[in-house]
Amino acid sequence: MGLQGKRVGLLDNSKHNAGRFLEMVAGILDAQYGFTNIVWHRKPSASKPVAPEVIEEWKKLCDVAIVGVGD
């Protein structure tokens, strides 16, 4: 299974630099594989889990999820 044409979810855990890291990773991967859609979500706190409704939405909208952890 490749990433070509996939719908990708990017989860920023809200730690310092996580968003910037995800932007760089997404740019590199998108240039290489050509995603059809990129969905972003930022958690309000790194210590809290992702809201169940976000997970349910991503099940419909995303083929792959990438979590950015920063510090």
Phi and psi restraints in degrees (value plus and minus 20) as a CYANA .aco file:
   2 GLY   PHI    -120.0   -80.0
   2 GLY   PSI     157.9   197.9
   3 LEU   PHI    -116.0   -76.0
   3 LEU   PSI     -24.7    15.3
   4 GLN   PHI     -75.2   -35.2
   4 GLN   PSI     101.7   141.7
   5 GLY   PHI      51.7    91.7
   5 GLY   PSI      -6.9    33.1
   6 LYS   PHI     -99.7   -59.7
   6 LYS   PSI     140.4   180.4
   7 ARG   PHI    -117.6   -77.6
   7 ARG   PSI     104.6   144.6
   8 VAL   PHI    -137.2   -97.2
   8 VAL   PSI     114.6   154.6
   9 GLY   PHI    -123.9   -83.9
   9 GLY   PSI     112.0   152.0
  10 LEU   PHI    -135.9   -95.9
  10 LEU   PSI     100.2   140.2
  11 LEU   PHI    -129.6   -89.6
  11 LEU   PSI      94.3   134.3
  12 ASP   PHI    -110.2   -70.2
  12 ASP   PSI     100.2   140.2
  13 ASN   PHI    -102.1   -62.1
  13 ASN   PSI     -16.4    23.6
  14 SER   PHI      59.0    99.0
  14 SER   PSI     -14.2    25.8
  15 LYS   PHI     -96.4   -56.4
  15 LYS   PSI     139.0   179.0
  16 HIS   PHI     -75.9   -35.9
  16 HIS   PSI     109.9   149.9
  17 ASN   PHI      56.4    96.4
  17 ASN   PSI     -23.2    16.8
  18 ALA   PHI     -82.5   -42.5
  18 ALA   PSI     -64.2   -24.2
  19 GLY   PHI     -82.6   -42.6
  19 GLY   PSI     -62.7   -22.7
  20 ARG   PHI     -85.4   -45.4
  20 ARG   PSI     -60.4   -20.4
  21 PHE   PHI     -80.0   -40.0
  21 PHE   PSI     -66.7   -26.7
  22 LEU   PHI     -83.0   -43.0
  22 LEU   PSI     -59.6   -19.6
  23 GLU   PHI     -80.1   -40.1
  23 GLU   PSI     -62.8   -22.8
  24 MET   PHI     -86.6   -46.6
  24 MET   PSI     -66.5   -26.5
  25 VAL   PHI     -81.8   -41.8
  25 VAL   PSI     -65.8   -25.8
  26 ALA   PHI     -82.4   -42.4
  26 ALA   PSI     -61.6   -21.6
  27 GLY   PHI     -81.5   -41.5
  27 GLY   PSI     -65.2   -25.2
  28 ILE   PHI     -84.1   -44.1
  28 ILE   PSI     -69.8   -29.8
  29 LEU   PHI     -86.5   -46.5
  29 LEU   PSI     -59.6   -19.6
  30 ASP   PHI     -84.9   -44.9
  30 ASP   PSI     -60.9   -20.9
  31 ALA   PHI     -82.8   -42.8
  31 ALA   PSI     -55.4   -15.4
  32 GLN   PHI    -101.4   -61.4
  32 GLN   PSI     -58.2   -18.2
  33 TYR   PHI    -133.6   -93.6
  33 TYR   PSI     -37.7     2.3
  34 GLY   PHI      45.9    85.9
  34 GLY   PSI      52.1    92.1
  35 PHE   PHI     -84.7   -44.7
  35 PHE   PSI     130.1   170.1
  36 THR   PHI    -107.3   -67.3
  36 THR   PSI     -42.5    -2.5
  37 ASN   PHI    -179.2  -139.2
  37 ASN   PSI     124.6   164.6
  38 ILE   PHI    -146.5  -106.5
  38 ILE   PSI     101.4   141.4
  39 VAL   PHI    -129.1   -89.1
  39 VAL   PSI     107.3   147.3
  40 TRP   PHI    -126.7   -86.7
  40 TRP   PSI     125.3   165.3
  41 HIS   PHI    -167.4  -127.4
  41 HIS   PSI     118.0   158.0
  42 ARG   PHI    -138.3   -98.3
  42 ARG   PSI     102.9   142.9
  43 LYS   PHI     -90.8   -50.8
  43 LYS   PSI     127.3   167.3
  44 PRO   PHI     -90.4   -50.4
  44 PRO   PSI     -42.2    -2.2
  45 SER   PHI    -174.8  -134.8
  45 SER   PSI     120.1   160.1
  46 ALA   PHI     -84.9   -44.9
  46 ALA   PSI     -45.2    -5.2
  47 SER   PHI    -103.4   -63.4
  47 SER   PSI     -28.7    11.3
  48 LYS   PHI    -121.9   -81.9
  48 LYS   PSI     125.4   165.4
  49 PRO   PHI     -92.2   -52.2
  49 PRO   PSI     144.6   184.6
  50 VAL   PHI     -87.1   -47.1
  50 VAL   PSI     119.3   159.3
  51 ALA   PHI     -81.9   -41.9
  51 ALA   PSI     118.3   158.3
  52 PRO   PHI     -75.4   -35.4
  52 PRO   PSI     -55.4   -15.4
  53 GLU   PHI     -87.1   -47.1
  53 GLU   PSI     -49.2    -9.2
  54 VAL   PHI     -88.3   -48.3
  54 VAL   PSI     -63.3   -23.3
  55 ILE   PHI     -81.3   -41.3
  55 ILE   PSI     -64.8   -24.8
  56 GLU   PHI     -82.2   -42.2
  56 GLU   PSI     -61.6   -21.6
  57 GLU   PHI     -84.4   -44.4
  57 GLU   PSI     -62.9   -22.9
  58 TRP   PHI     -87.1   -47.1
  58 TRP   PSI     -48.8    -8.8
  59 LYS   PHI     -79.1   -39.1
  59 LYS   PSI     -52.1   -12.1
  60 LYS   PHI    -107.7   -67.7
  60 LYS   PSI     -51.9   -11.9
  61 LEU   PHI    -119.8   -79.8
  61 LEU   PSI     -37.1     2.9
  62 CYS   PHI    -146.4  -106.4
  62 CYS   PSI     125.7   165.7
  63 ASP   PHI    -116.1   -76.1
  63 ASP   PSI     -49.7    -9.7
  64 VAL   PHI    -160.1  -120.1
  64 VAL   PSI     125.4   165.4
  65 ALA   PHI    -145.3  -105.3
  65 ALA   PSI     120.6   160.6
  66 ILE   PHI    -144.6  -104.6
  66 ILE   PSI     110.6   150.6
  67 VAL   PHI    -126.3   -86.3
  67 VAL   PSI     109.5   149.5
  68 GLY   PHI    -120.0   -80.0
  68 GLY   PSI     102.2   142.2
  69 VAL   PHI    -134.6   -94.6
  69 VAL   PSI     103.5   143.5
  70 GLY   PHI    -140.9  -100.9
  70 GLY   PSI     150.4   190.4
